[in-house]
Amino acid sequence: MSIESLILGYVVSLLAAFSGIAIYSEQRRKRFEPTPSADRIFRCDKCGFVYTDDADVDRSRCLQCGTLNEPIKF
């Protein structure tokens, strides 16, 4: 075996090991990360209270003062 093929084999195996570790850590991070909520975020125009409601609701009533509000658009 030539020295070039030994170096190439060493570099390829090192890159494969780093790639495997990166894929494993990414899968582990996704598994333990909280899932995003489908709720909409509302802010009351009258009292400024911030609250959430279901995703299928277009207008929601404020829990503090009862005013109907539109969802916040980001």
C-alpha positions as CSV (number, residue, x, y, z in Angstrom):
1,M,0.0,0.0,0.0
2,S,1.2,3.4,-0.9
3,I,1.4,6.3,1.6
4,E,-1.1,8.3,-0.5
5,S,-3.8,5.6,-0.2
6,L,-3.2,5.3,3.5
7,I,-3.6,9.1,4.0
8,L,-6.7,9.0,1.7
9,G,-8.2,6.1,3.7
10,Y,-7.5,7.9,7.0
11,V,-9.1,11.2,5.8
12,V,-12.2,9.5,4.3
13,S,-12.8,7.5,7.5
14,L,-12.4,10.6,9.6
15,L,-14.9,12.5,7.5
16,A,-17.3,9.6,7.6
17,A,-17.0,9.5,11.4
18,F,-17.7,13.2,11.7
19,S,-20.6,13.0,9.4
20,G,-22.1,10.1,11.4
21,I,-21.7,12.1,14.6
22,A,-23.3,15.2,13.1
23,I,-26.3,13.2,11.8
24,Y,-26.7,11.4,15.1
25,S,-26.6,14.7,17.1
26,E,-29.1,16.4,14.7
27,Q,-31.6,13.5,15.1
28,R,-31.2,13.6,18.9
29,R,-31.8,17.3,19.0
30,K,-35.0,17.0,16.9
31,R,-36.3,14.2,19.2
32,F,-36.0,16.3,22.4
33,E,-36.9,19.7,21.0
34,P,-40.5,20.8,21.8
35,T,-42.9,20.7,18.9
36,P,-44.2,24.0,17.6
37,S,-47.7,24.9,18.5
38,A,-50.3,25.5,15.8
39,D,-52.1,28.1,18.0
40,R,-52.4,31.7,16.8
41,I,-51.2,34.6,18.9
42,F,-53.5,37.5,19.6
43,R,-53.0,40.9,21.2
44,C,-55.9,42.9,22.5
45,D,-56.2,46.3,21.0
46,K,-57.9,47.7,24.1
47,C,-56.0,46.4,27.1
48,G,-52.8,45.0,25.4
49,F,-53.2,41.4,26.8
50,V,-51.4,38.8,24.8
51,Y,-53.0,35.3,24.5
52,T,-53.3,32.3,22.2
53,D,-56.3,30.6,20.6
54,D,-56.8,27.7,18.2
55,A,-55.4,27.9,14.7
56,D,-58.9,27.7,13.0
57,V,-60.1,30.9,14.8
58,D,-60.0,34.1,12.7
59,R,-61.1,36.5,15.5
60,S,-60.8,35.8,19.2
61,R,-62.3,37.4,22.3
62,C,-59.9,38.8,24.8
63,L,-59.9,37.0,28.1
64,Q,-59.5,40.2,30.1
65,C,-61.9,42.7,28.6
66,G,-63.9,40.8,26.0
67,T,-62.8,42.7,22.9
68,L,-62.7,40.8,19.6
69,N,-59.2,40.9,18.1
70,E,-57.4,39.8,14.9
71,P,-54.3,37.5,15.2
72,I,-50.8,39.0,15.1
73,K,-49.1,38.7,11.7
74,F,-45.3,38.2,11.8
